[in-house]
């Protein structure tokens, strides 16, 4: 299956979102264990992690983020924008719940500074994953339309 320009753009947006979000996640983990890790090691670890994950995904499932040629650029960008708008509140709730549960399981009460941490993490971290989640929603939407056209 040959990738067209729309597929390449969608995949690059997904890679950018995975890298930017992964940089924050891996950076947070590195900071916990190594306190001020070198930036080159952080970036190298993130690039390696994202390339292994996405390379495996695109190798074993080559139709991932594939968009047909007959979908217009305007339609694709519209779906991407709607996907970003839809996915942000969902990601905020998910990250907020996971960070609050993580603190509770660690035995830390969510009061004072920790409530600010959960709030900031819930609203900040999803912003970095928006290109990935928006691309994913746009791709799913395109596949649904494609499947309806095939019927």
C-alpha positions in Angstrom: 0.0 0.0 0.0 1.6 3.2 -1.2 1.3 6.2 1.1 -0.1 9.4 -0.4 0.6 13.0 0.7 -2.4 13.1 3.1 -1.3 9.8 4.7 2.3 11.2 5.1 1.0 14.4 6.7 -1.2 12.5 9.1 1.6 10.2 10.1 4.0 13.1 10.6 1.5 14.8 12.8 1.1 11.6 14.8 4.8 11.2 15.1 5.2 14.8 16.3 2.4 14.3 18.9 4.0 11.1 20.1 7.4 12.7 20.3 6.3 15.9 22.1 4.1 14.0 24.5 6.6 11.2 25.0 9.3 13.8 25.8 7.3 15.1 28.7 6.4 11.7 30.0 9.9 10.3 29.7 11.3 13.5 31.0 9.1 13.2 34.1 10.2 9.7 34.7 13.9 10.5 34.1 13.6 13.5 36.5 12.3 11.2 39.3 15.1 8.8 39.0 18.1 10.9 37.9 17.3 14.5 39.0 18.3 16.8 36.1 19.1 14.3 33.3 21.1 15.5 30.4 18.9 16.8 27.6 20.7 14.8 24.9 20.0 11.5 26.8 16.4 12.5 27.2 15.9 13.4 23.6 17.7 10.3 22.4 15.6 8.0 24.7 12.4 9.6 23.5 13.4 9.4 19.8 14.3 5.7 20.2 11.1 4.9 22.1 8.8 6.7 19.6 10.6 5.2 16.6 10.4 1.7 18.0 6.7 2.1 18.8 5.6 3.8 15.6 8.0 1.8 13.4 6.5 -1.4 14.7 3.0 -0.1 14.3 3.6 1.0 10.7 5.5 -2.2 9.9 2.9 -4.6 11.3 -0.2 -2.5 10.5 0.7 -0.5 7.3 -2.8 0.7 6.9 -2.5 2.7 10.1 -3.1 6.4 9.4 -3.7 5.6 5.7 -6.1 8.0 4.0 -7.6 7.5 0.6 -6.7 9.8 -2.2 -10.3 10.9 -2.8 -10.6 12.6 0.6 -10.0 16.3 0.1 -7.5 18.3 2.1 -10.2 20.5 3.6 -12.1 17.4 4.7 -9.0 15.9 6.3 -8.1 19.1 8.1 -11.7 19.5 9.3 -11.6 16.0 10.7 -8.3 16.7 12.3 -9.6 19.9 14.0 -12.7 18.1 15.2 -10.6 15.2 16.4 -8.4 17.6 18.4 -11.4 19.4 19.9 -13.1 16.1 20.9 -10.0 14.4 22.3 -8.7 17.2 24.5 -11.5 16.9 27.2 -11.3 13.2 27.1 -7.5 13.3 27.6 -7.8 15.9 30.4 -10.2 13.6 32.3 -8.0 10.5 31.7 -4.8 12.2 32.7 -6.4 13.8 35.7 -7.9 10.5 36.9 -4.6 8.6 36.3 -2.5 11.2 38.1 -4.8 11.4 41.1 -5.0 7.6 41.3 -1.2 7.4 41.0 -0.8 9.7 44.0 -3.4 7.9 46.0 -1.8 4.5 45.3 1.6 6.0 46.3 -0.1 6.9 49.7 0.0 10.7 49.0 -3.0 12.7 49.9 -4.3 15.0 47.2 -4.2 18.2 49.1 -2.3 21.5 48.7 0.6 21.3 46.3 -0.4 17.9 45.0 -3.9 19.0 44.0 -2.2 21.8 41.9 0.1 19.1 40.4 -2.8 17.0 39.4 -4.7 20.0 38.0 -1.6 21.2 36.0 -0.7 17.8 34.8 -4.3 17.1 33.7 -4.5 20.3 31.6 -0.8 20.5 30.4 0.1 17.0 29.3 -2.8 16.4 26.9 -1.8 19.5 25.0 1.3 17.7 23.8 -0.5 14.6 22.7 -3.2 16.5 20.6 -1.5 16.1 17.2 -1.4 12.3 17.9 -5.0 12.0 19.2 -6.4 14.4 16.5 -4.7 12.4 13.8 -6.0 9.2 15.3 -9.6 10.5 15.4 -9.3 11.9 11.8 -8.0 8.5 10.6 -10.8 6.6 12.4 -13.4 9.0 11.0 -12.0 8.6 7.5 -12.1 4.8 7.8 -15.7 4.9 8.9 -16.7 7.1 5.9 -14.6 4.8 3.7 -16.4 1.7 5.1 -19.8 3.3 4.6 -18.9 4.1 0.9 -17.9 0.5 0.3 -21.3 -0.8 1.3 
